[in-house]
Amino acid sequence: MTETMSYRRLGRSGLQVSTLSLGSWITYHNQVGTDAAVEMMAAAFDAGINFFDNAEVYAVGRSEEVMGQALKKLAWPRLQYVVSTKFYWGIDRANTGASTGINRKDTLNRKYLMQAMDGSLQRFGLDCIDLIYCHRPDPHTPVEETARAMSDLIDQGKALYWGTSEWSAADIRAAWDICDRHGWHKPVMEQPQYNLFHRQRVETEYARLYEDTGLGLTTWSPLASGLLTGKYRQGIPDGSRGALENTAWMRDSLTDAAKNAAVAKLEPIAQDLGCTLAQLAIAWVAKNPRVSTVITGASHSDQLKANLGALAVVPKLTPEVMQRMDAVTQPLAD
C-alpha cells in the first residue's frame, strides 16, 4: 500500500513540493505522447504529486509541448501544480548553423535567457513557469549577467523562483552573493544528480550551502538511469531506456560490472523490506532531509505507481538498513 504523499519546502522558500515528483527527460515525445502523458500526470496528481519537471532541450522542445498539451487537457487549477524548465543548451530544430545560432545554445547570456523563456512559455501554453533553472554553468558569461537576467524574469512575472542544475558550490555561492548584494532574487534551488552511486556533490560539496543560503534540492536520476533497478545486470534489454538510440552514451555506465554486482547485493535488503530495488533506491534519496523532492521518471502508468511505492519504504530505512546499503554502494560512489 502506498503511503500518503508528503510535502517539503523548497529550500527556505515558502513553496511546498511533493516528496516525489514526475520528470519528462527522455520519455516525453520519445516514448510518451500527449495521451499517455495525460494518463500518467493524472495518476501522479491523484497520488499527491504536484511538481512536474521539464527542460527546453528535452526532445528539442517537444517535451514541453507534450506536457503543455497534457496540462491543457487536464485543466487543473493553476495554483495546484508546479512546473519547471531549464535553460542552457538551447534548441535549434532548423539546424541553421553556427553563423546564425551562436547565441542560441550553450550559453546563459541575457539575450538567450530572455528569448528562451518566451519560447518555453509558448510551448507550455502558460503565462508563468514556477521554477526556472540554469541547466549547466556557463564559464563564458559573467555570473552577474546571468543572475540579473534570471532575477529580471521573475520581476517580469514570467517565473516565480530560479535556481541552478549541476553547478559547483562555488558558482552557486557566487551567484547568491551577487544577488544578495544587489537586492535581486536569489537562487533558491539546485537540481543535481543524486543516487546511491552518485552522492559526493549533495553530501559533501554542498554541505555549507544548506545552512548558509538555504539551498533546496530537486534531485534527478534516483535510479542511476535504471542501473539501480537491476534490469541491466544481464546487458541492455530491448525496450529499455539504455536501448534507445539517443541514450547510447550511457550504456557503458549501465553495464558497469562492479556496480551491477553491488546492485545484486542490494536485492536481499529490498527483499527484507518487502519492496523492489527501484523502490529501495528512490526511498534512499527521499530519506535525505536536504532533498526537497525526488524527480522520478516513467514511461507508463504501472511504472509510475510502482515508484510511488517508495514512500512506504522511507520509514523502514533505519540506521542499520542505511549502513547495510552504504557498505555495498559507497565504495563505488562518486
Secondary structure, DSSP 8 states (H G I E B T S, - for coil): ------EEESTTSS-EEESEEEE-TTTBTTTB-HHHHHHHHHHHHHTT--EEE--TTGGGGHHHHHHHHHHHHH---GGG-EEEEEESS---TT---HHHHTTSSS---HHHHHHHHHHHHHHHT-S-EEEEEE-S--TTS-HHHHHHHHHHHHHTTSEEEEEESS--HHHHHHHHHHHHHHT-----EE--B-BTTB-HIIIIITHHHHHHT--EEEEB-TTGGGGGGTTTTTS--TTSGGGSGGGGGGHHHHT-HHHHHHHHHHHHHHHHHTS-HHHHHHHHHHH-TTEEEEEE--SSHHHHHHHHGGGGTGGG--HHHHHHHHHHHGGG--
